[in-house]
Amino acid sequence: MARIAVLCGTGMSAFASHLSSTKGAKSSTLRVDSEWGQVPATLVDTRDGEVMIIDRHHSDSDSRTPPHQIEHRANVHAAASFQPNLILSINSVGSMREDLPPGTIGVAADVLDLAEKPWTFHDKHATHADRTSCFDSHASQTCANTLHSAQGQVTYDLVVAQCVGPQFESPSEIDALERLGADVVGMTLGPESRLVAETGIPHVALSCSSNWAAGRTPGSPKAEIDHEAVDEMAASMRERVDECVKALLSSG
């Protein structure tokens, strides 16, 4: 039976309950211990396989871990401990591409992570993980096909730039990132992709366009970015993410 571990965040706080509402699905909650802290997770047993869902922000009713304080090692360790066939990252991003407007989902092809903070499970002995192909081609194509059917089109060659947050980027920063080859920008995929590479588990990433990047709103380059609006936009794509998960489970 297929097993997928999902790392999600902005707009996806209700994703576990959404997936568990599928006919025949059963869910349970658990906490995974690690040397970097405890990770809350939801396990959903569907007819096609099992899905472990981790909110990378560990949100509860009172607080939400900001992106620069996320302990990605704990999250990825918890995901890997599930022994999944695949790890799926769901990331809210700001778009620099006209063919990926807010409300659409694309598939990541590569990562541009120039953040200074290193992320690794190996602090005592040098271990070098290959990242020539960060994302699994079969899983990426499965998601692209599913999204094309749901949206009518899909961008599947996205280069995702990593910024640390918690502030959104400035227009000049976006201009620089685009000159370096980035298509979208987010605050979480860089560390996750590095750590997943060390596990050797296949990885796929969905980029949920939740806003135009700073200075890129058509006709309104001075438009401000509001996180509540970003969260609402990300949440509106939950159903399509659900379809991708089901397609991945069915594809094995």
C-alpha positions, 0 to 999 in steps of 0.5 A: 500500500502506498504511503505519502508524507505531506509537509504543508503550511499556509492555507492548509491547516484544514487539509488533514480534516479535508482529506479524512472526510473522503468516503471510507477514510479514517484518521488519527493524531499522533506525536513523533519524537525527535532530538529536535523536538516533538512533531504533531501529525495526522495519519489518514488511512484512505482506500488507496493508501496512508497519508501522514500530514504534518503542519510545518508551523505546528499551528494550534488555536493560540500560536503559529511558528513563524517561518524563520523559527521552524525546526525543519529537521524535526519535521523531515525526521518525522516524515521520514520515520513514517517510511513513506514512498514519497514526501510531498511539500505543499508551499505557498509562494509569490509568483513572478510569472504571468502564467501562474497567477494567484489561485493556480498551482504549479510543480517545482522543478528546482530550488534556488536557496541562497540562505546562509543558515545550513540545514543538515542531519549530519553535524559530526561527520561530513555527508554530502547529498546529491541535489542534481535532481531535487524532485522525483520526475514521475511524481512531478508528472503525475501532479502536473497531469492532475493539475492540468485536468483541474486548471486547464493548464499547469506550469511544471518547470518552476524554480522556487527561490528560498527567502527566510521571512517572516517579512515578505520580499521587497520589489528589488529583491524580487527583481534580483531573484528573477535575474538569478532564474527564480519563478516564484518565491517562498519561505520553506521549501529550501530547507525541506528539499535539502533535508529530504535529499539527505533521507534519499526518499523521493520528493515532489513539491507543489507551488500554490500561487497565493499572491503576486510577488512584491511589485508584480501585481498587474497594473498595480506595482505598489500593491501591498501583500496581506498575509490573511489574504494570502492564507485565504487564497492558499486555502482555496486551492485545497481541493486540487492539492487533495486531487494530487495526493489521491493521484499520487496514491493511485500511481503507487 
